[in-house]
Amino acid sequence: MNAVSRSLRAYSKPRLWEAIVWLLLFTLPWALPGHSQLISEITIIGLFAISLDLVLGYSGIVSLGHAAFFGTGAYAAALFAKHINPDPLTGLVFASLVTALLGLVCSPGILRGSDLTRLMVTLGIALILQELANKMDHITGGADGLQGVLMGPVLGRFEFDLMGQTAAWYALVITLLVFLLLRRLVYSPFGFSLKAIRDNRLRAQAIGIPVHARLITVYTLAAAVAGLAGGMQAQTTGFASLDVFGFDRSADVLLMLVIGGTGWLWGGLIGAVVFKTLHSLVSALTPQYWTFWIGLFLVLLMLVGREKLLRPWTWGRRS
């Protein structure tokens, strides 16, 4: 058992190229101050993609409504800042707890049935929450969104600036901490049991893995991480609107995992960088037809192969 534990700890240790990538990411808000808001947005959506990868890539649970947790986290953090306490970190903890509870409540129903059933149920939950946010306009602002969300300084010292540099570093630090924690998790016995469930649920159950309990746990955790990302979105923009529950948000994050790959935490981050960068560049050139070019890129990605098209990013991938 000690040998197994040492082996798992060795797998969980970051590689040199990963440390270099994170260092480069942290220099971006300083090197590209005019793009700090885009860096913040990409980082947050990358964390959201990681949360979906926990249930899709590691556990084999398909979802078309993962934005339900992202949106709930956004509104929870915004309402907390507006009516209770503007401290960003306290608001993130609150958003994570709310979405973890929502994930725990929803997970038994979502995990029942086939993949098609899960797709419809997860999509339905997101649509229900979006309609609730629309109808409860006295709390959420309805179609106009929740405006006037003012955040206090991070750690009482770092004010959110108009350039978005503080927001970018704030998002990067939170994402790095969550990434390191999840890395230890997926390379633990718990993480390997999830992969066993993903590959063959009946076999995993036969060797004594509590399949249902593990899936509920990971779904609750993924909901908490998605809520964390949504909370950061509301905090860094000072706004929460109905589009945080939108189907297109769930679809976009699924496409990011198609680009970056599932079953490894870097897939969500790489997919977010590629997708949002393409979106920004192509929509600036052809605002009306940007979806065509991104669709063409996805077709090429599937025909050529992710490993060939994005080879420099896939050197360090471990299954």
C-alpha positions in Angstrom: 0.0 0.0 0.0 2.9 2.4 0.8 4.4 1.7 -2.7 1.0 2.5 -4.3 0.7 5.7 -2.3 4.2 6.8 -3.3 3.4 6.0 -6.9 0.2 8.1 -6.9 2.0 11.0 -5.2 4.6 10.9 -7.9 1.9 11.1 -10.6 0.3 14.1 -8.8 3.5 16.1 -8.8 3.6 18.9 -11.4 6.1 18.6 -14.2 8.6 21.3 -15.2 6.7 22.3 -18.3 3.5 22.8 -16.2 5.3 25.2 -13.8 6.7 27.1 -16.7 3.3 27.5 -18.3 1.8 28.8 -15.0 4.6 31.3 -14.6 4.0 32.5 -18.2 0.2 32.8 -17.5 0.9 34.9 -14.4 3.0 37.3 -16.4 0.3 37.9 -19.0 -1.7 40.6 -17.2 1.6 42.6 -16.7 2.9 41.9 -20.3 -0.5 42.5 -22.0 -2.4 45.0 -19.7 -4.8 45.9 -22.5 -6.0 42.3 -22.6 -6.4 41.8 -18.9 -10.2 41.4 -19.1 -9.8 38.8 -21.8 -7.2 36.9 -19.7 -9.6 37.0 -16.8 -12.5 35.7 -18.9 -10.4 32.9 -20.4 -9.2 31.8 -17.0 -12.7 31.7 -15.5 -14.2 29.8 -18.4 -11.2 27.4 -18.2 -12.0 26.7 -14.6 -15.6 26.1 -15.6 -14.4 23.6 -18.3 -12.3 21.8 -15.7 -15.4 21.4 -13.5 -17.2 19.7 -16.5 -14.2 17.5 -17.1 -14.6 16.1 -13.6 -18.0 14.6 -14.4 -17.5 14.0 -18.2 -13.9 13.1 -18.6 -13.2 11.4 -15.3 -16.6 9.9 -14.5 -18.4 9.5 -17.8 -21.4 11.6 -16.9 -22.7 13.6 -19.8 -24.3 17.0 -19.3 -25.8 19.7 -21.5 -26.8 22.0 -18.6 -23.6 22.5 -16.6 -24.3 26.2 -16.8 -27.0 25.7 -14.1 -24.2 25.6 -11.5 -22.1 28.4 -13.2 -25.2 30.6 -13.2 -26.2 29.8 -9.7 -22.7 30.6 -8.5 -22.8 33.9 -10.3 -26.0 35.0 -8.8 -25.1 33.7 -5.4 -21.8 35.7 -5.3 -23.5 38.8 -6.7 -26.3 38.8 -4.2 -23.9 38.0 -1.4 -21.8 41.0 -2.3 -24.7 43.3 -2.8 -26.7 42.5 0.4 -24.3 40.8 2.9 -20.6 41.3 2.4 -18.6 42.6 -0.5 -15.5 40.6 0.4 -14.6 38.6 -2.8 -13.2 35.5 -1.0 -16.1 35.2 1.4 -18.4 35.5 -1.6 -16.6 32.7 -3.5 -16.9 30.4 -0.5 -20.7 31.2 -0.3 -21.2 30.6 -4.0 -19.3 27.3 -3.8 -21.4 26.1 -0.9 -24.7 27.0 -2.6 -23.8 25.3 -5.8 -22.4 22.2 -4.0 -25.8 21.9 -2.2 -27.6 22.3 -5.5 -25.4 19.6 -7.1 -26.0 17.3 -4.1 -29.8 17.7 -4.4 -29.8 17.3 -8.2 -27.3 14.4 -8.5 -29.6 11.5 -7.5 -32.0 12.4 -10.3 -29.3 13.2 -12.9 -27.4 9.9 -12.3 -30.5 7.8 -13.0 -31.2 6.4 -16.5 -29.2 6.5 -19.7 -26.9 9.2 -21.2 -29.8 10.6 -23.2 -31.8 10.9 -20.0 -29.0 12.8 -18.3 -28.6 15.2 -21.2 -32.3 16.1 -21.1 -32.4 16.3 -17.3 -29.3 18.5 -17.0 -30.6 20.8 -19.8 -34.0 21.0 -18.1 -32.5 22.0 -14.7 -30.5 24.8 -16.4 -33.7 26.0 -18.2 -35.7 25.9 -15.0 -33.2 27.9 -13.1 -33.0 30.5 -15.9 -36.7 30.9 -15.8 -36.7 31.2 -12.0 -34.1 34.0 -12.3 -36.2 35.7 -14.9 -39.4 35.5 -12.9 -37.9 36.5 -9.5 -36.9 39.9 -10.9 -37.4 41.6 -7.5 -34.3 39.7 -6.4 -32.3 38.9 -9.5 -33.2 41.9 -11.7 -34.9 39.7 -14.2 -34.1 40.3 -17.9 -32.1 43.5 -17.0 -29.7 41.5 -14.8 -28.4 42.1 -11.4 -26.5 45.4 -11.6 -24.5 47.5 -9.3 -22.5 44.7 -7.8 -19.5 46.4 -6.1 -16.7 44.3 -4.8 -14.4 45.1 -1.9 -10.6 44.8 -2.3 -9.1 41.3 -2.5 -7.5 40.5 1.0 -8.4 44.1 1.9 -5.6 45.4 -0.2 -6.0 44.9 -3.9 -8.8 47.0 -5.5 -10.4 45.8 -8.7 -9.2 48.3 -11.3 -10.7 49.4 -14.6 -7.9 47.8 -16.6 -8.8 44.4 -15.1 -5.3 43.5 -14.0 -6.4 42.7 -10.4 -9.3 40.6 -11.7 -6.9 38.7 -14.0 -4.5 37.9 -11.2 -7.3 37.1 -8.8 -8.8 34.6 -11.3 -5.4 33.1 -12.0 -4.6 32.5 -8.4 -7.9 30.9 -7.6 -7.8 28.7 -10.7 -4.2 27.6 -9.8 -5.2 26.7 -6.3 -8.3 24.7 -7.4 -6.2 23.1 -10.2 -3.6 21.9 -7.7 -6.3 20.5 -5.3 -8.1 18.7 -8.1 -4.8 17.3 -9.4 -4.2 15.6 -6.1 -7.7 14.3 -6.1 -7.7 12.8 -9.6 -4.4 11.1 -8.9 -5.6 9.6 -5.6 -7.4 6.3 -5.1 -10.7 8.2 -5.3 -9.7 9.6 -8.7 -8.6 6.2 -10.1 -11.9 4.7 -8.8 -13.8 7.3 -10.9 -11.8 6.2 -14.0 -12.8 2.6 -13.2 -16.4 3.6 -13.0 -16.1 5.5 -16.3 -14.6 2.6 -18.1 -16.9 -0.1 -16.8 -19.5 0.6 -14.1 -20.5 -3.0 -13.6 -17.0 -4.2 -13.1 -16.3 -1.3 -10.7 -19.3 -2.3 -8.7 -18.3 -5.9 -8.7 -14.9 -5.2 -7.1 -16.5 -3.3 -4.3 -16.4 0.4 -5.4 -19.4 2.3 -4.1 -20.4 3.6 -7.6 -23.4 5.7 -6.7 -21.8 7.4 -3.7 -18.7 8.2 -5.7 -20.7 9.7 -8.6 -22.7 11.8 -6.2 -19.5 13.0 -4.5 -17.8 14.0 -7.8 -20.9 15.6 -9.2 -21.3 17.7 -6.0 -17.6 18.7 -6.2 -17.9 19.6 -9.9 -21.0 21.7 -9.1 -19.0 23.6 -6.4 -16.1 24.3 -8.8 -18.5 25.5 -11.5 -20.2 27.7 -8.9 -16.7 29.1 -8.0 -16.1 30.0 -11.6 -19.5 31.6 -11.9 -18.9 33.6 -8.7 -15.6 34.9 -10.1 -17.4 35.9 -13.3 -19.9 38.0 -11.4 -17.3 39.5 -9.1 -14.9 40.5 -11.9 -17.6 42.0 -14.1 -19.8 43.4 -11.4 -22.9 42.0 -13.2 -25.0 38.8 -13.4 -27.5 38.3 -16.1 -29.7 35.5 -17.4 -27.2 34.4 -20.0 -25.1 32.7 -17.3 -27.7 29.9 -17.4 -27.8 29.9 -21.2 -27.5 26.7 -23.3 -24.8 28.3 -25.4 -22.6 28.6 -22.3 -23.0 24.8 -21.6 -22.4 24.0 -25.3 -19.3 26.3 -25.5 -17.6 24.7 -22.5 -18.3 21.2 -24.0 -16.6 22.4 -27.2 -13.6 23.5 -25.2 -13.3 20.0 -23.9 -13.5 18.6 -27.4 -10.6 20.9 -28.3 -8.5 20.3 -25.3 -9.4 16.7 -24.6 -11.2 15.1 -21.7 -9.8 13.1 -18.8 -6.9 15.5 -17.9 -7.2 18.8 -16.2 -5.2 20.7 -18.7 -7.8 19.9 -21.4 -10.3 22.5 -20.0 -7.6 25.2 -19.8 -6.2 24.6 -23.2 -9.6 24.3 -24.8 -10.6 27.6 -23.2 -7.5 29.4 -24.5 -7.9 28.1 -28.0 -11.7 28.6 -28.2 -11.8 32.1 -26.7 -8.8 33.2 -28.7 -10.3 32.0 -31.9 -13.6 33.5 -31.0 -12.0 36.9 -30.3 -9.9 36.9 -33.5 -12.4 35.5 -35.9 -15.4 37.5 -34.6 -13.3 40.7 -35.1 -12.7 39.7 -38.7 -16.1 38.2 -39.7 -18.7 39.0 -37.0 -21.5 37.3 -38.9 -19.7 34.1 -39.8 -17.4 33.4 -36.8 -19.3 30.3 -35.9 -18.6 28.8 -39.4 -14.8 29.2 -39.0 -14.9 27.7 -35.5 -17.0 24.8 -36.8 -14.5 24.3 -39.6 -11.7 24.2 -37.0 -13.5 21.6 -35.0 -14.0 19.5 -38.1 -10.3 19.7 -38.9 -9.5 18.9 -35.3 -11.5 15.7 -35.6 -10.1 14.7 -39.1 -6.5 15.5 -38.4 -6.5 14.5 -34.7 -6.0 16.6 -31.6 -2.5 15.2 -30.9 -1.2 16.3 -34.3 -2.9 19.7 -34.5 -2.1 20.6 -30.9 1.0 18.5 -30.4 3.0 21.0 -28.3 0.2 21.1 -25.8 -0.2 17.3 -25.5 3.4 16.3 -24.7 2.7 16.2 -21.0 -0.6 14.5 -21.1 -1.1 11.5 -18.8 -4.1 9.2 -19.0 
